Amino acid sequence: MDKSLEEAELHKLRDGIDAIDSELLRLISERAKLAQRVGEIKHGNIYRPEREAQVLRRVAEANPGPLPNEAVQRISREIMSACLALEQPLNIAYLGPAGTFSESAARKHFGSAPTLSPYPAIDDVFRAVEAGNVSYAVVPVENSTEGAIGRTLDLLFGLPVKICGEVNLRVHQNLMSNETSLGAITNIFGHAQSLAQCHEWLNRSLPGISRTSLASNAEGARLASQQAGTAAIAGEGAATRYGLNILAANIEDEPNNTTRFLILGQHDAGPSGHDKTSFVCSAQNRPGAMHDLLAPLATHGVSMTKFESRPARSWSSNFGAGQWEYVFFVDIEGHQNDAAVASALTELSNRAGFVKILGSYPVAAL
């Protein structure tokens, strides 16, 4: 094609893009005004996780391409985040310090508008939302490679908080350091889960090198930035924040390594049409008790998606579980207000030693 014709076409295309950008801005501003009016009509909590989940599903179903569903959902999330901030600025607690996967999960779920507050331990994250010091909290609950996060389950059992959402985050682990070669590394920092997720790679690539478990990967990156001869396992965000070289990328042993995070608050989420309910229970101490406990789920056609046992802790005596007994964490499909789920839970409660509903919430978006 003649160069002058190409330039003319480019000019026309750019004019078209400019016109669309102007229209997008007008529509986003109009949306923000509608959101403000909703905030004026409603009182109290304005953030509605079930409503946001419905919006994200709708845009994915209506997406004509060429952008992938994840991209259009991310754009929609940012628009909703900014609109909500006009009426109800949110403060979100997460397992810190800055640069952790928990921070990435918080940003994926809530967008960029909220204030994100790092806390040094999972216990502190729970206490912050329980005390009302933050609007919501984000905590890891399980990893596809290493399984459940025991401390999160124990605190869900013992503290009066509600699960009102979930987010799944693909986790790519990287080895980072101030050093420029693997041969200079004498110690590796990382969270116990991350060290385990990279166990085989570390055995092959850095055999015999000591490993130090810490409360978070970001803390490991911070220490590695200060101590010669050390490295850390963490995400790219931590390398950027602490000015570290990535010596090896994507070192996780499982390529589909994913961590599931829970959104904690002081209220339930309403039905969204595609929900999950989590609860914890104990079985009575008699033969066949476990079979009888779960039978109502099958009777009422409720699917179970997770079953995790944990030793009963000291506070579990308040619910009827004693020393050397176990409690069971269960996820099922559906909202506790759904007729079938409600009937199953009522019947299950009559058979169990105790039942505590942890929350009903929308199934995680992409």
Secondary structure in CASP SS format (residue, H / E / C, confidence):
PFRMAT SS
TARGET T0000
AUTHOR 0000-0000-0000
METHOD secondary structure of the structure
MODEL  1
M C 1.00
D C 1.00
K H 1.00
S H 1.00
L H 1.00
E H 1.00
E H 1.00
A H 1.00
E H 1.00
L H 1.00
H H 1.00
K H 1.00
L H 1.00
R H 1.00
D H 1.00
G H 1.00
I H 1.00
D H 1.00
A H 1.00
I H 1.00
D H 1.00
S H 1.00
E H 1.00
L H 1.00
L H 1.00
R H 1.00
L H 1.00
I H 1.00
S H 1.00
E H 1.00
R H 1.00
A H 1.00
K H 1.00
L H 1.00
A H 1.00
Q H 1.00
R H 1.00
V H 1.00
G H 1.00
E H 1.00
I H 1.00
K C 1.00
H C 1.00
G C 1.00
N C 1.00
I C 1.00
Y C 1.00
R C 1.00
P H 1.00
E H 1.00
R H 1.00
E H 1.00
A H 1.00
Q H 1.00
V H 1.00
L H 1.00
R H 1.00
R H 1.00
V H 1.00
A H 1.00
E H 1.00
A H 1.00
N C 1.00
P C 1.00
G C 1.00
P C 1.00
L C 1.00
P C 1.00
N H 1.00
E H 1.00
A H 1.00
V H 1.00
Q H 1.00
R H 1.00
I H 1.00
S H 1.00
R H 1.00
E H 1.00
I H 1.00
M H 1.00
S H 1.00
A H 1.00
C H 1.00
L H 1.00
A H 1.00
L H 1.00
E H 1.00
Q C 1.00
P C 1.00
L C 1.00
N E 1.00
I E 1.00
A E 1.00
Y E 1.00
L E 1.00
G C 1.00
P C 1.00
A C 1.00
G C 1.00
T C 1.00
F H 1.00
S H 1.00
E H 1.00
S H 1.00
A H 1.00
A H 1.00
R H 1.00
K H 1.00
H H 1.00
F H 1.00
G C 1.00
S C 1.00
A C 1.00
P C 1.00
T E 1.00
L E 1.00
S E 1.00
P E 1.00
Y E 1.00
P C 1.00
A C 1.00
I H 1.00
D H 1.00
D H 1.00
V H 1.00
F H 1.00
R H 1.00
A H 1.00
V H 1.00
E H 1.00
A C 1.00
G C 1.00
N C 1.00
V C 1.00
S C 1.00
Y E 1.00
A E 1.00
V E 1.00
V E 1.00
P E 1.00
V E 1.00
E E 1.00
N E 1.00
S C 1.00
T C 1.00
E C 1.00
G E 1.00
A E 1.00
I C 1.00
G H 1.00
R H 1.00
T H 1.00
L H 1.00
D H 1.00
L H 1.00
L H 1.00
F H 1.00
G H 1.00
L C 1.00
P C 1.00
V C 1.00
K E 1.00
I E 1.00
C E 1.00
G E 1.00
E E 1.00
V E 1.00
N E 1.00
L E 1.00
R E 1.00
V C 1.00
H C 1.00
Q C 1.00
N E 1.00
L E 1.00
M E 1.00
S E 1.00
N C 1.00
E C 1.00
T C 1.00
S C 1.00
L H 1.00
G H 1.00
A H 1.00
I C 1.00
T C 1.00
N E 1.00
I E 1.00
F E 1.00
G E 1.00
H E 1.00
A H 1.00
Q H 1.00
S H 1.00
L H 1.00
A H 1.00
Q H 1.00
C C 1.00
H H 1.00
E H 1.00
W H 1.00
L H 1.00
N H 1.00
R H 1.00
S H 1.00
L C 1.00
P C 1.00
G C 1.00
I C 1.00
S E 1.00
R E 1.00
T E 1.00
S E 1.00
L E 1.00
A C 1.00
S C 1.00
N H 1.00
A H 1.00
E H 1.00
G H 1.00
A H 1.00
R H 1.00
L H 1.00
A H 1.00
S C 1.00
Q C 1.00
Q C 1.00
A C 1.00
G C 1.00
T E 1.00
A E 1.00
A E 1.00
I E 1.00
A E 1.00
G C 1.00
E H 1.00
G H 1.00
A H 1.00
A H 1.00
T H 1.00
R H 1.00
Y H 1.00
G C 1.00
L C 1.00
N E 1.00
I E 1.00
L E 1.00
A E 1.00
A C 1.00
N C 1.00
I C 1.00
E C 1.00
D C 1.00
E C 1.00
P C 1.00
N C 1.00
N C 1.00
T E 1.00
T E 1.00
R E 1.00
F E 1.00
L E 1.00
I E 1.00
L E 1.00
G E 1.00
Q C 1.00
H C 1.00
D C 1.00
A C 1.00
G C 1.00
P C 1.00
S C 1.00
G C 1.00
H C 1.00
D E 1.00
K E 1.00
T E 1.00
S E 1.00
F E 1.00
V E 1.00
C E 1.00
S E 1.00
A C 1.00
Q C 1.00
N C 1.00
R C 1.00
P C 1.00
G C 1.00
A H 1.00
M H 1.00
H H 1.00
D H 1.00
L H 1.00
L H 1.00
A H 1.00
P H 1.00
L H 1.00
A H 1.00
T H 1.00
H C 1.00
G C 1.00
V C 1.00
S C 1.00
M E 1.00
T E 1.00
K E 1.00
F E 1.00
E E 1.00
S E 1.00
R E 1.00
P E 1.00
A C 1.00
R C 1.00
S H 1.00
W H 1.00
S H 1.00
S H 1.00
N H 1.00
F H 1.00
G C 1.00
A C 1.00
G C 1.00
Q C 1.00
W C 1.00
E C 1.00
Y E 1.00
V E 1.00
F E 1.00
F E 1.00
V E 1.00
D E 1.00
I E 1.00
E E 1.00
G C 1.00
H C 1.00
Q C 1.00
N C 1.00
D C 1.00
A H 1.00
A H 1.00
V H 1.00
A H 1.00
S H 1.00
A H 1.00
L H 1.00
T H 1.00
E H 1.00
L H 1.00
S H 1.00
N H 1.00
R H 1.00
A C 1.00
G C 1.00
F E 1.00
V E 1.00
K E 1.00
I E 1.00
L E 1.00
G E 1.00
S E 1.00
Y E 1.00
P E 1.00
V C 1.00
A C 1.00
A C 1.00
L C 1.00
END
